[in-house]
Amino acid sequence: MSSTDRPLLQVLIASTRPGRVGEPTGRWVAQRAEEHAGFDVEVVDLAEIDLPMFAEPKHPRLGDYALSHTRRFSAIIGRASAFVFVFPEYNHSYNAALKNALDHLSLEWRGKPVGLVSYGGVAAGARAAVALEPVLLALGMRPVAFAPIPMIFQFLEGDGDERRFVPDAEVDKGMTALLDGVAAELG
Ligand SMILES: Cc1cc2nc3c(=O)[nH]c(=O)nc-3n(C[C@H](O)[C@H](O)[C@H](O)COP(=O)(O)O)c2cc1C
């Protein structure tokens, strides 16, 4: 939680399946964001948030949520100034849990800069990022930077809960550029 007047950056881990590489990857992104010193940093893990499939009776832009899990999620996302989305490529698009999370809210996303960290095989999740961009624009978000991670498994070390993301120099440089890009948008 924010204890300073620095903007709050949320690192959103989009993958929800057991054994996901998104979790160690997102933790590394959050650690890099903390080292960047431009933000307070919070991890938003969609596996922990555990949203059911979207079932709000009213359009989210009204902010009149019927369901307690939507109200909880609204309070979390509403306090962010900016985001980094860490998301996998599933079947040449981004994962369904991320779309479900985006659809749940409206004003909470609007106008906020977002850096995109996609990952997958040789295409580095690029098709997922391309599919995601018009959705972000529809929500009025500002996608400002992109750091794709190719062949993600080469950067994972250890097993189970001990699994860590260990980048090479290129991936690390890409993360610095992404965080600089998000920080620049926050002035
Ligand atoms: C349902 C599903 C579809 C996938 N489709 C793609 C794909 O289109 N392109 C790709 O590069 N990798 C694909 N993969 C491989 C994922 O990139 C890889 O499993 C990665 O670990 C998924 O991220 P996660 O572990 O954080 O869920 C797919 C994986 C799953 C489970």
The ligand as an SDF file (V2000), in Angstrom:
LIG
                    3D

 31 33  0  0  0  0  0  0  0  0999 V2000
   -4.5930  -22.8840  -23.2780 C   0  0  0  0  0  0  0  0  0  0  0  0
   -3.1930  -22.5450  -23.7100 C   0  0  0  0  0  0  0  0  0  0  0  0
   -2.9900  -22.0190  -24.9660 C   0  0  0  0  0  0  0  0  0  0  0  0
   -1.6790  -21.6620  -25.3520 C   0  0  0  0  0  0  0  0  0  0  0  0
   -1.5000  -21.0460  -26.5550 N   0  0  0  0  0  0  0  0  0  0  0  0
   -0.2720  -20.5140  -26.8360 C   0  0  0  0  0  0  0  0  0  0  0  0
   -0.0890  -19.6980  -27.9880 C   0  0  0  0  0  0  0  0  0  0  0  0
   -1.0040  -19.4360  -28.7510 O   0  0  0  0  0  0  0  0  0  0  0  0
    1.1290  -19.1740  -28.2160 N   0  0  0  0  0  0  0  0  0  0  0  0
    2.2000  -19.3960  -27.3600 C   0  0  0  0  0  0  0  0  0  0  0  0
    3.2870  -18.8870  -27.5930 O   0  0  0  0  0  0  0  0  0  0  0  0
    2.0610  -20.1910  -26.2780 N   0  0  0  0  0  0  0  0  0  0  0  0
    0.8480  -20.7370  -26.0070 C   0  0  0  0  0  0  0  0  0  0  0  0
    0.6780  -21.5070  -24.8790 N   0  0  0  0  0  0  0  0  0  0  0  0
    1.8550  -21.8160  -24.0790 C   0  0  0  0  0  0  0  0  0  0  0  0
    2.0140  -20.7750  -22.9930 C   0  0  0  0  0  0  0  0  0  0  0  0
    2.7470  -19.6690  -23.4900 O   0  0  0  0  0  0  0  0  0  0  0  0
    2.7450  -21.3640  -21.8150 C   0  0  0  0  0  0  0  0  0  0  0  0
    2.0180  -22.5100  -21.3620 O   0  0  0  0  0  0  0  0  0  0  0  0
    2.8330  -20.3990  -20.6730 C   0  0  0  0  0  0  0  0  0  0  0  0
    3.4380  -21.0580  -19.6050 O   0  0  0  0  0  0  0  0  0  0  0  0
    1.4430  -19.8950  -20.2650 C   0  0  0  0  0  0  0  0  0  0  0  0
    1.5340  -18.9440  -19.2480 O   0  0  0  0  0  0  0  0  0  0  0  0
    1.1210  -19.3030  -17.7300 P   0  0  0  0  0  0  0  0  0  0  0  0
    1.9990  -20.4710  -17.3400 O   0  0  0  0  0  0  0  0  0  0  0  0
    1.4750  -18.0730  -16.9510 O   0  0  0  0  0  0  0  0  0  0  0  0
   -0.3210  -19.6240  -17.7170 O   0  0  0  0  0  0  0  0  0  0  0  0
   -0.5870  -21.8850  -24.4800 C   0  0  0  0  0  0  0  0  0  0  0  0
   -0.8310  -22.4490  -23.2260 C   0  0  0  0  0  0  0  0  0  0  0  0
   -2.1010  -22.7590  -22.8320 C   0  0  0  0  0  0  0  0  0  0  0  0
   -2.3340  -23.3300  -21.4570 C   0  0  0  0  0  0  0  0  0  0  0  0
  1  2  1  0
  2  3  1  0
  2 30  2  0
  3  4  2  0
  4  5  1  0
  4 28  1  0
  5  6  2  0
  6  7  1  0
  6 13  1  0
  7  8  2  0
  7  9  1  0
  9 10  1  0
 10 11  2  0
 10 12  1  0
 12 13  2  0
 13 14  1  0
 14 15  1  0
 14 28  1  0
 15 16  1  0
 16 17  1  0
 16 18  1  0
 18 19  1  0
 18 20  1  0
 20 21  1  0
 20 22  1  0
 22 23  1  0
 23 24  1  0
 24 25  2  0
 24 26  1  0
 24 27  1  0
 28 29  2  0
 29 30  1  0
 30 31  1  0
M  END
$$$$
